[in-house]
Amino acid sequence: MEQDKPLPFAATHTDIQRAFGPAYNDVIAGKQTMRQAADSVVPQIQALLQKARESRS
């Protein structure tokens, strides 16, 4: 049986969680839709992932 390979974490993983967590909590609480949450956090997460990519170079 083939084992799953772990996914690498970005250097900015903790920052990504900090951005996503509150937005997700607002969705669960009914304060915003998932679309609204995504619209607010996706640009932040993309910037953090880009920062992680650049730090690997």
Distance bins in CASP14 RR format, pairs under 12 A and 6 or more apart:
PFRMAT RR
TARGET T0000
AUTHOR 0000-0000-0000
RMODE 2
METHOD distances of the structure
MODEL  1
7 13 0 0 0 0 0 1 0 0 0 0 0
8 49 0 0 0 0 0 1 0 0 0 0 0
8 52 0 0 0 0 1 0 0 0 0 0 0
8 53 0 0 0 0 0 1 0 0 0 0 0
8 56 0 0 0 0 1 0 0 0 0 0 0
9 15 0 0 0 0 0 1 0 0 0 0 0
9 16 0 0 0 0 1 0 0 0 0 0 0
9 17 0 0 0 0 0 1 0 0 0 0 0
9 48 0 0 0 0 0 1 0 0 0 0 0
9 49 0 0 0 0 0 1 0 0 0 0 0
9 52 0 0 0 0 1 0 0 0 0 0 0
10 16 1 0 0 1 0 0 0 0 0 0 0
10 17 0 0 0 0 0 1 0 0 0 0 0
10 45 0 0 0 0 1 0 0 0 0 0 0
10 46 0 0 0 0 0 1 0 0 0 0 0
10 47 0 0 0 0 0 1 0 0 0 0 0
10 48 1 0 0 1 0 0 0 0 0 0 0
10 49 1 0 1 0 0 0 0 0 0 0 0
10 50 0 0 0 0 1 0 0 0 0 0 0
10 51 0 0 0 0 1 0 0 0 0 0 0
10 52 1 1 0 0 0 0 0 0 0 0 0
10 53 0 0 0 0 1 0 0 0 0 0 0
10 54 0 0 0 0 0 1 0 0 0 0 0
10 55 0 0 0 0 1 0 0 0 0 0 0
10 56 0 0 0 0 1 0 0 0 0 0 0
11 48 0 0 0 0 1 0 0 0 0 0 0
11 49 0 0 0 0 1 0 0 0 0 0 0
11 50 0 0 0 0 0 1 0 0 0 0 0
11 51 1 0 0 1 0 0 0 0 0 0 0
11 52 1 0 1 0 0 0 0 0 0 0 0
11 53 0 0 0 0 1 0 0 0 0 0 0
11 54 0 0 0 0 1 0 0 0 0 0 0
11 55 1 0 1 0 0 0 0 0 0 0 0
11 56 1 0 0 1 0 0 0 0 0 0 0
11 57 0 0 0 0 0 1 0 0 0 0 0
12 18 0 0 0 0 1 0 0 0 0 0 0
12 19 0 0 0 0 1 0 0 0 0 0 0
12 20 0 0 0 0 0 1 0 0 0 0 0
12 44 0 0 0 0 0 1 0 0 0 0 0
12 45 0 0 0 0 1 0 0 0 0 0 0
12 46 0 0 0 0 0 1 0 0 0 0 0
12 47 0 0 0 0 1 0 0 0 0 0 0
12 48 1 0 1 0 0 0 0 0 0 0 0
12 49 1 0 0 1 0 0 0 0 0 0 0
12 50 0 0 0 0 1 0 0 0 0 0 0
12 51 1 0 1 0 0 0 0 0 0 0 0
12 52 1 0 1 0 0 0 0 0 0 0 0
12 53 0 0 0 0 1 0 0 0 0 0 0
12 54 0 0 0 0 0 1 0 0 0 0 0
12 55 0 0 0 0 1 0 0 0 0 0 0
12 56 0 0 0 0 0 1 0 0 0 0 0
13 19 0 0 0 0 0 1 0 0 0 0 0
13 20 0 0 0 0 0 1 0 0 0 0 0
13 45 0 0 0 0 0 1 0 0 0 0 0
13 48 0 0 0 0 1 0 0 0 0 0 0
13 49 0 0 0 0 1 0 0 0 0 0 0
13 51 0 0 0 0 0 1 0 0 0 0 0
13 52 0 0 0 0 1 0 0 0 0 0 0
14 20 0 0 0 0 0 1 0 0 0 0 0
14 21 0 0 0 0 0 1 0 0 0 0 0
14 48 0 0 0 0 1 0 0 0 0 0 0
14 52 0 0 0 0 0 1 0 0 0 0 0
15 21 0 0 0 0 0 1 0 0 0 0 0
15 41 0 0 0 0 0 1 0 0 0 0 0
15 44 0 0 0 0 1 0 0 0 0 0 0
15 45 0 0 0 0 1 0 0 0 0 0 0
15 47 0 0 0 0 1 0 0 0 0 0 0
15 48 1 0 1 0 0 0 0 0 0 0 0
15 49 0 0 0 0 1 0 0 0 0 0 0
15 51 0 0 0 0 1 0 0 0 0 0 0
15 52 0 0 0 0 1 0 0 0 0 0 0
16 23 0 0 0 0 0 1 0 0 0 0 0
16 24 0 0 0 0 0 1 0 0 0 0 0
16 41 0 0 0 0 1 0 0 0 0 0 0
16 42 0 0 0 0 0 1 0 0 0 0 0
16 44 0 0 0 0 1 0 0 0 0 0 0
16 45 1 0 1 0 0 0 0 0 0 0 0
16 46 0 0 0 0 1 0 0 0 0 0 0
16 47 0 0 0 0 0 1 0 0 0 0 0
16 48 1 0 1 0 0 0 0 0 0 0 0
16 49 1 0 0 1 0 0 0 0 0 0 0
16 50 0 0 0 0 0 1 0 0 0 0 0
16 51 0 0 0 0 0 1 0 0 0 0 0
16 52 0 0 0 0 1 0 0 0 0 0 0
17 23 0 0 0 0 0 1 0 0 0 0 0
17 24 0 0 0 0 1 0 0 0 0 0 0
17 25 0 0 0 0 0 1 0 0 0 0 0
17 41 0 0 0 0 0 1 0 0 0 0 0
17 44 0 0 0 0 0 1 0 0 0 0 0
17 45 0 0 0 0 1 0 0 0 0 0 0
17 48 0 0 0 0 0 1 0 0 0 0 0
18 24 0 0 0 0 0 1 0 0 0 0 0
18 25 0 0 0 0 0 1 0 0 0 0 0
18 41 0 0 0 0 0 1 0 0 0 0 0
18 44 0 0 0 0 1 0 0 0 0 0 0
18 45 0 0 0 0 0 1 0 0 0 0 0
18 48 0 0 0 0 1 0 0 0 0 0 0
19 25 0 0 0 0 0 1 0 0 0 0 0
19 37 0 0 0 0 0 1 0 0 0 0 0
19 38 0 0 0 0 0 1 0 0 0 0 0
19 40 0 0 0 0 1 0 0 0 0 0 0
19 41 1 0 1 0 0 0 0 0 0 0 0
19 42 0 0 0 0 1 0 0 0 0 0 0
19 43 0 0 0 0 1 0 0 0 0 0 0
19 44 1 0 1 0 0 0 0 0 0 0 0
19 45 1 0 1 0 0 0 0 0 0 0 0
19 46 0 0 0 0 0 1 0 0 0 0 0
19 47 0 0 0 0 1 0 0 0 0 0 0
19 48 1 0 0 1 0 0 0 0 0 0 0
19 49 0 0 0 0 0 1 0 0 0 0 0
20 26 0 0 0 0 0 1 0 0 0 0 0
20 27 0 0 0 0 0 1 0 0 0 0 0
20 34 0 0 0 0 0 1 0 0 0 0 0
20 37 0 0 0 0 1 0 0 0 0 0 0
20 38 0 0 0 0 1 0 0 0 0 0 0
20 40 0 0 0 0 0 1 0 0 0 0 0
20 41 1 0 1 0 0 0 0 0 0 0 0
20 42 0 0 0 0 1 0 0 0 0 0 0
20 44 0 0 0 0 1 0 0 0 0 0 0
20 45 1 0 0 1 0 0 0 0 0 0 0
20 48 0 0 0 0 0 1 0 0 0 0 0
21 27 0 0 0 0 1 0 0 0 0 0 0
21 28 0 0 0 0 1 0 0 0 0 0 0
21 29 0 0 0 0 0 1 0 0 0 0 0
21 37 0 0 0 0 1 0 0 0 0 0 0
21 40 0 0 0 0 0 1 0 0 0 0 0
21 41 0 0 0 0 1 0 0 0 0 0 0
21 44 0 0 0 0 0 1 0 0 0 0 0
21 45 0 0 0 0 0 1 0 0 0 0 0
22 28 0 0 0 0 0 1 0 0 0 0 0
22 29 0 0 0 0 0 1 0 0 0 0 0
22 31 0 0 0 0 0 1 0 0 0 0 0
22 32 0 0 0 0 0 1 0 0 0 0 0
22 37 0 0 0 0 1 0 0 0 0 0 0
22 40 0 0 0 0 1 0 0 0 0 0 0
22 41 0 0 0 0 1 0 0 0 0 0 0
22 44 0 0 0 0 0 1 0 0 0 0 0
23 29 0 0 0 0 0 1 0 0 0 0 0
23 30 0 0 0 0 0 1 0 0 0 0 0
23 31 0 0 0 0 1 0 0 0 0 0 0
23 32 1 0 0 1 0 0 0 0 0 0 0
23 33 0 0 0 0 0 1 0 0 0 0 0
23 34 0 0 0 0 1 0 0 0 0 0 0
23 35 0 0 0 0 0 1 0 0 0 0 0
23 36 0 0 0 0 1 0 0 0 0 0 0
23 37 1 1 0 0 0 0 0 0 0 0 0
23 38 1 0 0 1 0 0 0 0 0 0 0
23 39 0 0 0 0 1 0 0 0 0 0 0
23 40 1 0 1 0 0 0 0 0 0 0 0
23 41 1 0 1 0 0 0 0 0 0 0 0
23 42 0 0 0 0 1 0 0 0 0 0 0
23 43 0 0 0 0 0 1 0 0 0 0 0
23 44 0 0 0 0 1 0 0 0 0 0 0
23 45 0 0 0 0 1 0 0 0 0 0 0
24 30 0 0 0 0 0 1 0 0 0 0 0
24 31 0 0 0 0 0 1 0 0 0 0 0
24 32 0 0 0 0 1 0 0 0 0 0 0
24 33 0 0 0 0 0 1 0 0 0 0 0
24 34 0 0 0 0 1 0 0 0 0 0 0
24 36 0 0 0 0 0 1 0 0 0 0 0
24 37 1 0 0 1 0 0 0 0 0 0 0
24 38 0 0 0 0 1 0 0 0 0 0 0
24 40 0 0 0 0 0 1 0 0 0 0 0
24 41 0 0 0 0 1 0 0 0 0 0 0
24 45 0 0 0 0 0 1 0 0 0 0 0
25 31 0 0 0 0 1 0 0 0 0 0 0
25 32 0 0 0 0 1 0 0 0 0 0 0
25 37 0 0 0 0 1 0 0 0 0 0 0
25 41 0 0 0 0 0 1 0 0 0 0 0
26 32 1 0 1 0 0 0 0 0 0 0 0
26 33 0 0 0 0 1 0 0 0 0 0 0
26 34 0 0 0 0 1 0 0 0 0 0 0
26 36 0 0 0 0 1 0 0 0 0 0 0
26 37 1 0 0 1 0 0 0 0 0 0 0
26 38 0 0 0 0 0 1 0 0 0 0 0
26 40 0 0 0 0 1 0 0 0 0 0 0
26 41 0 0 0 0 0 1 0 0 0 0 0
27 33 1 0 0 1 0 0 0 0 0 0 0
27 34 1 0 1 0 0 0 0 0 0 0 0
27 35 0 0 0 0 1 0 0 0 0 0 0
27 36 0 0 0 0 1 0 0 0 0 0 0
27 37 1 0 1 0 0 0 0 0 0 0 0
27 38 0 0 0 0 1 0 0 0 0 0 0
27 39 0 0 0 0 0 1 0 0 0 0 0
27 40 0 0 0 0 0 1 0 0 0 0 0
27 41 0 0 0 0 0 1 0 0 0 0 0
28 34 0 0 0 0 1 0 0 0 0 0 0
28 37 0 0 0 0 1 0 0 0 0 0 0
29 37 0 0 0 0 0 1 0 0 0 0 0
30 36 0 0 0 0 0 1 0 0 0 0 0
30 37 0 0 0 0 0 1 0 0 0 0 0
31 37 0 0 0 0 1 0 0 0 0 0 0
31 40 0 0 0 0 0 1 0 0 0 0 0
32 38 0 0 0 0 1 0 0 0 0 0 0
32 39 0 0 0 0 1 0 0 0 0 0 0
32 40 1 0 0 1 0 0 0 0 0 0 0
32 41 0 0 0 0 0 1 0 0 0 0 0
33 39 0 0 0 0 1 0 0 0 0 0 0
33 40 0 0 0 0 0 1 0 0 0 0 0
34 40 0 0 0 0 0 1 0 0 0 0 0
34 41 0 0 0 0 0 1 0 0 0 0 0
34 42 0 0 0 0 0 1 0 0 0 0 0
35 41 0 0 0 0 0 1 0 0 0 0 0
35 42 0 0 0 0 0 1 0 0 0 0 0
36 42 0 0 0 0 0 1 0 0 0 0 0
37 44 0 0 0 0 0 1 0 0 0 0 0
37 45 0 0 0 0 0 1 0 0 0 0 0
38 44 0 0 0 0 0 1 0 0 0 0 0
38 45 0 0 0 0 1 0 0 0 0 0 0
38 46 0 0 0 0 0 1 0 0 0 0 0
39 45 0 0 0 0 0 1 0 0 0 0 0
41 47 0 0 0 0 0 1 0 0 0 0 0
41 48 0 0 0 0 1 0 0 0 0 0 0
41 49 0 0 0 0 0 1 0 0 0 0 0
42 48 0 0 0 0 0 1 0 0 0 0 0
42 49 0 0 0 0 0 1 0 0 0 0 0
43 49 0 0 0 0 0 1 0 0 0 0 0
43 50 0 0 0 0 0 1 0 0 0 0 0
44 50 0 0 0 0 0 1 0 0 0 0 0
44 51 0 0 0 0 0 1 0 0 0 0 0
45 51 0 0 0 0 0 1 0 0 0 0 0
45 52 0 0 0 0 0 1 0 0 0 0 0
46 52 0 0 0 0 0 1 0 0 0 0 0
46 53 0 0 0 0 0 1 0 0 0 0 0
47 53 0 0 0 0 0 1 0 0 0 0 0
47 54 0 0 0 0 0 1 0 0 0 0 0
48 54 0 0 0 0 0 1 0 0 0 0 0
48 55 0 0 0 0 0 1 0 0 0 0 0
49 55 0 0 0 0 0 1 0 0 0 0 0
49 56 0 0 0 0 0 1 0 0 0 0 0
50 56 0 0 0 0 0 1 0 0 0 0 0
50 57 0 0 0 0 0 1 0 0 0 0 0
51 57 0 0 0 0 0 1 0 0 0 0 0
END
